[in-house]
Amino acid sequence: MAEFTGRAAYLQIADEIKQRIHDGKLSPGDKIPSEATLMTDHSVSRTVARQAISRLREDGYVISHQGKGSFVAVPSEDRERRSPEFTQITEHLDEVLRDVRKLTARMDQLEELVRQQGPKS
């Protein structure tokens, strides 16, 4: 079951599968759990299960075949260097950067409002 950690459920599921791959519990060519299995095992919606598999595909951990399922991909050199912890830290940094950009935009708006109002007498 995906836990409430403030981290998206699909990322938690993807990280769990990545960890199983890194630990050797899943090898290249092995079929990963289906969407239905992920839904049941983690008590999540089909959308969340799909997002987890999509993330694994984007990160190069799995390849999917229509009607057959998703399978552990042969590791690329780049992926081999990325541990789940590294990926998680990178994702957190991306979130922080997005938040900083939002705050910067808000500060710019506030500064503009102060400039428009001018000095008070």
C-alpha positions as a printed NumPy array, in Angstrom:
array([[  0.   ,   0.   ,   0.   ],
       [  1.276,   3.446,  -0.872],
       [  1.864,   5.43 ,   2.295],
       [  1.018,   9.052,   2.935],
       [  4.46 ,  10.623,   2.915],
       [  3.727,  13.779,   0.981],
       [  5.225,  12.012,  -2.034],
       [  2.941,  11.014,  -4.898],
       [  1.726,   7.401,  -4.707],
       [  2.843,   6.623,  -8.263],
       [  6.398,   7.705,  -7.405],
       [  6.394,   5.509,  -4.3  ],
       [  5.273,   2.512,  -6.379],
       [  7.828,   3.23 ,  -9.112],
       [ 10.582,   3.565,  -6.49 ],
       [  9.599,   0.244,  -4.931],
       [  9.87 ,  -1.512,  -8.301],
       [ 13.175,   0.253,  -9.038],
       [ 14.487,  -0.974,  -5.694],
       [ 13.441,  -4.544,  -6.549],
       [ 15.358,  -4.218,  -9.825],
       [ 18.465,  -2.822,  -8.084],
       [ 18.271,  -5.587,  -5.452],
       [ 18.161,  -8.238,  -8.187],
       [ 14.653,  -9.397,  -7.267],
       [ 13.582,  -8.454, -10.791],
       [ 15.956,  -9.094, -13.694],
       [ 15.996,  -7.925, -17.318],
       [ 13.161,  -9.644, -19.162],
       [ 11.096, -10.305, -16.021],
       [  7.501,  -9.153, -16.168],
       [  6.671,  -6.483, -13.61 ],
       [  3.328,  -6.523, -11.777],
       [  0.361,  -5.594, -13.96 ],
       [ -1.739,  -2.477, -13.448],
       [ -4.406,  -4.645, -11.797],
       [ -1.87 ,  -6.167,  -9.402],
       [ -0.432,  -2.757,  -8.524],
       [ -3.964,  -1.47 ,  -7.907],
       [ -4.727,  -4.335,  -5.528],
       [ -1.356,  -4.495,  -3.771],
       [ -1.122,  -0.741,  -3.197],
       [ -4.821,   0.169,  -2.927],
       [ -4.543,   2.758,  -5.693],
       [ -6.551,   3.693,  -8.775],
       [ -5.761,   2.479, -12.273],
       [ -4.536,   5.994, -13.096],
       [ -1.931,   5.837, -10.319],
       [ -0.819,   2.351, -11.41 ],
       [ -0.477,   3.58 , -15.009],
       [  1.511,   6.616, -13.895],
       [  3.922,   4.363, -11.973],
       [  4.508,   2.141, -15.003],
       [  4.801,   5.188, -17.254],
       [  7.433,   6.66 , -14.929],
       [  9.401,   3.395, -15.   ],
       [  9.236,   3.442, -18.803],
       [ 10.365,   7.104, -18.958],
       [ 13.271,   6.34 , -16.626],
       [ 14.344,   3.395, -18.792],
       [ 13.561,   0.674, -16.254],
       [ 10.86 ,  -1.127, -18.234],
       [  9.631,  -1.647, -21.751],
       [  5.97 ,  -2.281, -22.451],
       [  4.395,  -4.477, -25.11 ],
       [  0.74 ,  -3.92 , -26.014],
       [ -1.346,  -6.797, -24.697],
       [  1.606,  -8.539, -23.044],
       [  2.627,  -6.272, -20.197],
       [  5.716,  -4.436, -19.025],
       [  9.11 ,  -6.046, -18.62 ],
       [ 12.365,  -5.064, -16.941],
       [ 14.609,  -3.45 , -19.544],
       [ 18.257,  -4.242, -20.059],
       [ 20.016,  -1.59 , -17.971],
       [ 21.563,   1.314, -19.793],
       [ 24.862,   2.719, -18.582],
       [ 23.14 ,   5.938, -17.513],
       [ 20.438,   4.129, -15.56 ],
       [ 22.981,   1.93 , -13.814],
       [ 24.55 ,   5.027, -12.292],
       [ 21.213,   6.221, -10.875],
       [ 20.109,   4.63 ,  -7.647],
       [ 16.517,   5.051,  -6.454],
       [ 17.853,   7.398,  -3.785],
       [ 19.531,   9.582,  -6.411],
       [ 16.326,   9.661,  -8.443],
       [ 14.293,  10.579,  -5.367],
       [ 16.671,  13.393,  -4.417],
       [ 16.595,  14.719,  -7.981],
       [ 12.791,  14.7  ,  -7.981],
       [ 12.706,  16.549,  -4.655],
       [ 15.112,  19.154,  -6.02 ],
       [ 12.857,  19.603,  -9.049],
       [  9.912,  20.215,  -6.702],
       [ 11.934,  22.745,  -4.692],
       [ 12.959,  24.564,  -7.884],
       [  9.322,  24.765,  -9.005],
       [  8.354,  26.194,  -5.609],
       [ 11.179,  28.746,  -5.724],
       [ 10.076,  29.862,  -9.198],
       [  6.501,  30.305,  -7.952],
       [  7.703,  32.31 ,  -4.948],
       [  9.919,  34.46 ,  -7.157],
       [  6.974,  35.216,  -9.441],
       [  4.84 ,  36.163,  -6.43 ],
       [  7.576,  38.429,  -5.065],
       [  7.871,  40.124,  -8.455],
       [  4.109,  40.735,  -8.454],
       [  4.195,  42.163,  -4.935],
       [  7.119,  44.442,  -5.758],
       [  5.264,  45.694,  -8.825],
       [  2.167,  46.437,  -6.739],
       [  4.251,  48.383,  -4.216],
       [  5.885,  50.369,  -7.051],
       [  2.497,  51.167,  -8.591],
       [  1.108,  52.447,  -5.301],
       [  4.102,  54.693,  -4.766],
       [  5.188,  56.221,  -1.474],
       [  2.482,  56.955,   1.08 ],
       [  2.391,  60.39 ,   2.632]])
